[in-house]
Every structure is written in structure tokens, then in C-alpha cells.
Amino acid sequence: MDDKWIEIKIVTSSKYIDLLTSILYDLNILNIAIEDPEDILGREQGPLTWDFADINIFEYGIEAATIKYYTKDIHVAETSITNITKAIYELTLKGSYEGVFEIQRRDIFEEDWANNWKKYYKTISIGKHIIIKPLWEEYQSKEGDILIELDPGMAFGTGTHETTMMCLESLEKYVQKDTVVYDIGTGSGILAIGAAKLGAKKVLGIDIDPVAVDSAKENVGFNKLENIEILKGNLLELVTGKADIIVANIIAEVIISMAPQVKTRIKSNGLFICSGIIKDRKDDVLKALKGEGFSILEEDTNGEWVCIIAKLIGMDNE
């Protein structure tokens, strides 16, 4: 049946969440859901701390977390399970992984889960003024708020992942009134929408995934923005003009491979904001960017993730 999905759930120790996430990213598994007791226990406790907590988050104990992802392709499911298990086995032999590890799969139907995840997704504040609000949440806007309303569906980008947060913070810092922004791998469209709400003149969101393209278009509509265009395909195939800022929240390997393309689609002194980079791959990305003529302005870190802001200088590429 078309509405049947395969859910793969990984049970791990909380301290290995970033490690498992990086393994999944390397396997091009980007649409993940994380349930970690540390998100509740590790923050300041107050009278409202538990109001939105689901007791199921402690299903495997207070030190065990879960990562879930979904696919309709049985081959993708089986191959990913094999590759993840092999990677953890090799890390265990090296002494780099000593935590809980269990991997499970089950068949579910869209109507069973399409709305269940929403109870974990709440309004959050990012940077100085950005507010990410799920469509179904109530929020009383304050003066100065830059409100992004979102229903990410199956597309990557809710604002809760460290890499998305760093990209939004960087956009808040560098987007100006006349800025043209390209968002590569737009996912839910959150970065494209953020750039437009921050005052960009024109924003282009690009993704090769039709599900992401549909999701991004819907979210642009929810935010009533007319200066964003969402396209399906490849940057070089779709775009001939050049941007002041290109943002890409993908993975290190893709950023490295696309650096030469980005250079041809960015103005002199333009910025390339890139994240989705696990710490271990940071130096590889820096080397690739410098090799293409970029100067590194900033290197931000959140958890095990890195966001690099690079400037294209030293040439007239207009």
C-alpha cells in the first residue's frame, strides 16, 4: 500500500546521539526524529518543565535515547540497518562506542504517525528575534519577533537541530535589505523563509527531493511570502544568476563536492553559509572552501556540529 512506511528505530545512549546522527548523515539519511531524556533532564527544572513531556521518552531508561527514520523502500531499509550495525560494530571494536545499541524496524501507516510527532514539536526561539512556531501551536507575538510558521511534514528542517539553528543565526547576522539568497537543499524551506523574513530582497530555495519541494512551497504559502521561489533540481541547472548569500545545511561530503559550483553562483565578496558538518569533517570542508578561493570568516560550533561562514574574495566573478 502507498501509505505504508518502514520505521527504523535506533536505541542508543544519550551521549552517542551526535555520533549516530553523523553516521546517518553519511548514509544520506537526513529526516530523523530524536527522543532524548537528556532534553528534559538536562535543562533547568521549573513548574512547567514537565507540562509538555511525554513519559514514553523514558521507555528505555533515563540514559537511553532513540533515533527514528522512515522509508518506503525495503532495500533502503535493509541496507541502512546493515550499514549502521556494521559501523557501530567497528566502533565498538575500536573502543569508540560502549553504549547501548539496538536497532528495530516495523511497518506503520501514514495515518498512524503523520500527526503523532507534532506533540514533540513546540515553539522555539533562535538568535535574537527569530521565533519558529508550528502551525498548530498558539503564540502571542511580541514586538520585534520575526515569526516563522512551519509544518515541516516529512521534510528536514524544524529549527530544533543544531545545524539549522546555526544557519538561522548566521542569516540573522548577515542578511540585509537588498540581499539575494539561495538556499540549497531547502527541505522544509525554513532557511529560505527565515532569509525572506529577515529582509532579503529575493530568495531561491532548491531541493532535489519532490517531497521537500512540496513542503517548502506549502510553508512559503503559510507565511504569505511572495519573494521566495522554490525549485526542484540542481543549482547549476536551474540558476544562471548570482547570490549575495548561499546557505546550505546538508552534509560535509556534499558541501565539499558542490564548492566549485557555489563559487560560480555567488557574487564577489558574497557569503557561503554551510552547515550539517560533523566536527570530524570540519578540516576537510575548510580545505575545500579555501581551495576554491573562499576566505573563512567564522566557524561556529553547537554540540558536535559546525557551521562555517566563508567569503568569496580576490576575484571578479560578476
DATA-V682104 format. One record per pair of residues at least 24 apart in sequence whose ideal C-beta (glycine too) atoms are under 6 Angstrom apart, sorted by the first residue. I is the first residue (numbers start at 1). J is the second residue. If there is no record, write none. Layout:
BEGIN
<<I J> <I J>>
END
This chain:
BEGIN
<<3 109> <3 110> <4 107> <4 109> <5 70> <5 72> <5 108> <6 71> <6 77> <6 105> <7 68> <7 70> <7 106> <7 108> <8 69> <8 105> <9 66> <9 68> <9 104> <10 67> <10 103> <11 60> <11 64> <11 66> <11 100> <11 102> <12 65> <12 99> <12 100> <12 101> <13 63> <13 99> <13 100> <14 38> <14 63> <14 65> <16 99> <17 65> <18 303> <18 304> <20 67> <22 278> <23 87> <25 251> <27 80> <27 83> <29 69> <30 156> <31 156> <32 67> <32 69> <33 68> <34 67> <35 66> <36 65> <37 62> <64 100> <121 158> <124 159> <126 165> <126 168> <127 169> <127 172> <130 168> <132 159> <146 197> <148 193> <148 194> <149 222> <149 223> <150 219> <152 188> <153 215> <154 211> <155 187> <155 188> <155 212> <155 215> <156 187> <157 187> <157 188> <157 190> <159 190> <162 302> <162 303> <162 305> <163 249> <163 275> <163 276> <163 305> <164 249> <166 275> <166 300> <166 302> <166 307> <167 191> <167 247> <167 249> <167 273> <167 275> <168 194> <170 273> <170 309> <171 195> <171 198> <172 198> <174 271> <175 200> <179 244> <179 245> <180 243> <180 244> <181 243> <181 245> <182 243> <182 246> <183 247> <184 235> <184 248> <185 248> <185 250> <186 216> <187 212> <188 215> <188 219> <189 216> <189 219> <189 220> <191 247> <192 228> <193 223> <196 225> <196 227> <196 228> <202 227> <203 228> <204 229> <205 230> <206 231> <206 235> <235 261> <236 261> <239 265> <242 266> <242 267> <244 270> <245 271> <246 272> <247 273> <248 274> <249 275> <249 276> <250 276> <251 276> <252 277> <252 281> <252 285> <255 285> <256 285> <256 288> <259 288> <259 289> <259 292> <260 292> <263 292> <266 312> <268 316> <268 317> <269 313> <270 312> <271 311> <272 310> <273 309> <274 308> <275 307> <277 306> <278 304> <279 304> <279 306> <282 306>>
END
